[in-house]
């Protein structure tokens, strides 16, 4: 397994001089990044269910799961983990519920940590991103949802430089995302001129009396106390039955279309698509 992107190995600054053929993503209208600072925040659940919800409206949807230490997206979609290694034909992603899926976590066949060095990690990143950009035939897509690893790790940095993101969505469970990597991640997206679409509070206690008063500002934690104001997209309530449908290979938005979880995601989907539309009109 590849290294964790949390804090075990400090993320280095990668200088991307690699050249990629982006022909296979030329017909993707919008590429949206889903990021978060902490593991087990439910980011993958939100991203996958949102992708399914978009697909159910008739849109053409792809999902790139860039998490290396899990394959939860395949479980939620009821898809056997896609193996990107060896001689497998990458011409077509696997597909279920109208969502085309590529999962990086199922492609790792060697462990760089067995003999870890900067050169090997750079080489691995370059080759993996090259495979995604040049071999996967996404076809015409309205949205490609990219589920980035948590934290500020090398894979997140590399993909953020390689893919032309049209927007970034932040998912966290806390009232305010205060992890040290949060400010750095958002600052990086700003420097890459990627619009920050907003913040989603997942596993929220909907009965909390202070919900209307909450503000979303990501601070750097340094004495300068710099901050980035993040638009608010919506709350996703904690849904106890969510895991049972994931284990059955059925997304929650299809299993419980009338649930508070599904209703909350409908609002978030509308907020994201509206911002993408407005951004497109401005550009």
C-alpha positions, 0 to 999 in steps of 0.5 A, spaced: 500 500 500 502 506 498 503 511 503 498 515 507 496 522 505 495 524 512 501 526 516 505 520 517 510 522 511 510 530 510 508 532 503 514 535 499 513 540 494 512 537 487 515 541 481 510 538 476 514 538 469 511 532 466 507 533 460 501 529 459 496 528 453 489 530 455 486 528 449 481 523 453 479 528 458 478 534 453 470 532 452 469 533 460 465 539 461 466 540 469 471 537 473 470 537 481 474 536 486 472 533 493 477 534 499 477 534 506 482 534 512 480 528 516 479 521 514 472 518 516 469 524 515 464 521 510 467 525 504 467 519 500 460 517 501 458 524 500 461 524 493 459 518 491 452 519 493 452 526 489 455 523 483 449 518 483 444 523 484 447 527 478 447 521 474 439 520 475 437 527 472 440 524 466 447 527 466 453 523 464 457 522 470 464 520 472 468 518 478 475 518 480 476 515 487 484 518 488 484 515 495 489 510 496 488 506 502 480 504 501 475 502 496 469 505 499 467 508 492 466 501 489 463 498 495 457 504 495 456 503 488 456 495 488 462 494 483 467 489 484 474 493 485 477 495 478 484 493 477 488 498 473 494 494 474 498 489 469 495 488 462 488 490 464 484 494 458 483 501 461 479 503 455 473 503 459 471 505 466 467 500 470 459 503 470 453 502 475 447 507 477 450 511 471 456 513 474 463 511 471 468 509 476 476 509 476 479 507 483 486 508 484 486 504 490 485 498 487 491 499 482 497 499 487 501 493 486 507 495 489 509 498 495 514 504 495 515 504 502 519 497 502 525 501 499 522 509 499 525 514 496 523 521 493 525 519 486 520 512 486 514 516 489 515 522 484 516 516 478 510 512 481 505 519 481 507 521 474 506 514 472 499 513 475 497 520 473 499 519 466 495 512 466 489 516 468 489 522 463 492 518 457 489 511 458 482 511 461 476 513 456 471 517 459 468 519 453 463 525 453 462 527 461 458 533 464 461 532 470 467 528 473 467 528 480 474 527 483 474 524 490 481 526 493 485 523 499 484 527 506 490 531 508 495 535 504 499 529 501 503 528 494 497 525 491 492 531 492 498 536 490 500 532 484 492 531 481 491 538 483 496 540 478 495 535 473 487 536 472 484 542 470 479 543 476 473 547 475 471 547 482 473 544 489 468 542 495 470 541 502 467 536 506 468 535 514 464 533 520 466 539 524 463 546 525 469 549 522 475 545 519 481 546 523 486 541 521 493 544 519 492 542 512 486 545 511 488 552 510 494 550 505 490 546 501 485 551 500 490 556 499 493 551 493 487 551 490 486 559 490 493 559 487 491 554 481 485 559 480 480 553 482 474 556 485 472 554 492 465 552 491 464 551 498 463 547 505 459 541 506 458 539 514 457 532 514 454 528 519 451 534 522 446 534 528 440 537 525 437 539 532 443 543 534 440 550 535 446 554 533 446 552 526 443 558 523 449 562 526 455 558 524 460 561 520 465 558 515 472 560 515 478 556 514 484 559 518 492 558 518 493 557 525 499 561 525 500 568 529 498 571 523 491 568 523 490 569 516 483 566 513 479 564 507 472 565 507 468 559 504 461 559 502 456 554 505 453 549 501 449 545 506 448 540 512 448 533 511 445 529 517 448 523 520 444 517 517 445 511 522 442 506 516 447 509 511 452 503 512 448 498 511 446 500 504 453 501 503 455 494 504 449 492 500 452 495 494 446 500 494 447 508 494 443 511 500 440 516 495 437 510 491 435 506 497 432 512 501 430 517 496 425 520 501 430 521 507 433 527 510 440 525 507 437 525 500 434 531 501 440 535 504 444 532 498 439 535 493 440 542 496 447 541 495 447 538 488 443 544 486 448 549 490 454 546 486 451 546 479 448 553 480 455 556 482 458 552 476 453 555 471 455 562 474 462 561 473 461 558 466 457 565 464 463 569 467 468 566 463 
